[in-house]
Amino acid sequence: MDATRLVDIETKLAYQEDLVQALNDIVAAQQHKIDQLEKACRGLIEHFSDMSEVVKSMQAPEDEAPPHY
């Protein structure tokens, strides 16, 4: 193997290592964003659940079906 070919292989390897690191950074950032979005969704679900209970407790008697239904 001549020196030029070895240098070319080492150069390609260095670029691949940089690419793998950049992709890893992107995946880590995306996972962080996914974690934030999941937390926000859980908060919204909890909030809507709480609001549903409030609305149910505020229901006026005239909105309810008569007991014979």
C-alpha positions as CSV (number, residue, x, y, z in Angstrom):
1,M,0.0,0.0,0.0
2,D,1.5,3.3,-1.0
3,A,1.6,6.4,1.3
4,T,-0.9,8.3,-0.8
5,R,-3.5,5.6,-0.6
6,L,-3.0,5.4,3.2
7,V,-3.4,9.1,3.6
8,D,-6.6,9.0,1.6
9,I,-8.0,6.2,3.8
10,E,-7.1,8.1,6.9
11,T,-8.7,11.3,5.6
12,K,-11.9,9.4,4.8
13,L,-11.9,7.9,8.2
14,A,-11.5,11.3,9.8
15,Y,-14.4,12.7,7.9
16,Q,-16.6,9.7,8.8
17,E,-15.7,10.1,12.5
18,D,-16.7,13.8,12.3
19,L,-20.0,12.8,10.5
20,V,-20.8,10.2,13.2
21,Q,-20.2,12.7,15.9
22,A,-22.3,15.3,14.2
23,L,-25.1,12.8,13.8
24,N,-24.8,11.7,17.4
25,D,-25.1,15.4,18.5
26,I,-28.3,15.7,16.3
27,V,-29.8,12.6,17.8
28,A,-29.1,13.7,21.3
29,A,-30.7,17.1,20.6
30,Q,-33.7,15.5,19.1
31,Q,-34.1,13.2,22.1
32,H,-33.9,16.2,24.4
33,K,-36.7,17.9,22.4
34,I,-38.8,14.7,22.5
35,D,-38.4,14.5,26.2
36,Q,-39.6,18.2,26.5
37,L,-42.6,17.5,24.3
38,E,-43.6,14.4,26.2
39,K,-43.4,16.4,29.4
40,A,-45.6,19.2,27.9
41,C,-48.1,16.6,26.6
42,R,-48.3,15.0,30.1
43,G,-48.9,18.5,31.6
44,L,-51.7,19.2,29.0
45,I,-53.4,15.9,29.6
46,E,-53.4,16.5,33.3
47,H,-54.7,20.0,32.8
48,F,-57.5,18.9,30.6
49,S,-58.4,16.1,33.0
50,D,-58.6,18.7,35.8
51,M,-60.7,21.0,33.7
52,S,-63.0,18.2,32.8
53,E,-63.7,17.6,36.4
54,V,-64.3,21.3,37.0
55,V,-66.8,21.4,34.1
56,K,-68.6,18.3,35.4
57,S,-68.9,19.8,38.9
58,M,-70.3,23.0,37.4
59,Q,-73.1,21.3,35.5
60,A,-76.5,22.8,36.2
61,P,-79.3,20.6,37.3
62,E,-81.4,21.5,34.3
63,D,-78.7,20.0,32.1
64,E,-79.1,16.7,33.8
65,A,-81.5,14.0,32.6
66,P,-84.6,13.4,34.8
67,P,-84.2,10.4,37.1
68,H,-86.7,8.3,35.1
69,Y,-84.5,8.3,32.1
